[in-house]
Structures are given as C-alpha cells and as structure tokens.
Amino acid sequence: MNPILKQKIIDVCNTNDNPKLLMEAAQWWIMTHQLDHFEKAIKIKQMIEDMHQP
C-alpha cells in the first residue's frame, strides 16, 4: 500500500474532533436520505455532487 494513503487512512479513520459536524452528517445520511452504513461510497459521492448542480 502506498505509504501516503496508509497514513491518510490512519489519520482520518474514526476521527471525531467535531461532534457537531458528525451529527450533521449523521442527520443527512440517516434521517434525510434514509441510507444505511452499507451504502456504496460512489453513490454518496454522486448524491453530493448532484446537490451542487444547477
């Protein structure tokens, strides 16, 4: 594994340094869109990108 990628995963994984932002993400993910934790990242990325389309 690329050492830069490995370090990024370690740095980001399960980081909860902004609980308010985490709760906002949870609200969007679970309550607003009724998604579960098995959703594919590509689907979430596309949803977010589509939000900013005119």
HELIX and SHEET records of a PDB file:
HELIX    1   1 PRO A    3  VAL A   12  1                                  10    
HELIX    2   2 PRO A   19  ALA A   26  1                                   8    
HELIX    3   3 GLN A   27  THR A   32  3                                   6    
HELIX    4   4 ALA A   41  MET A   51  1                                  11    
END                                                                             
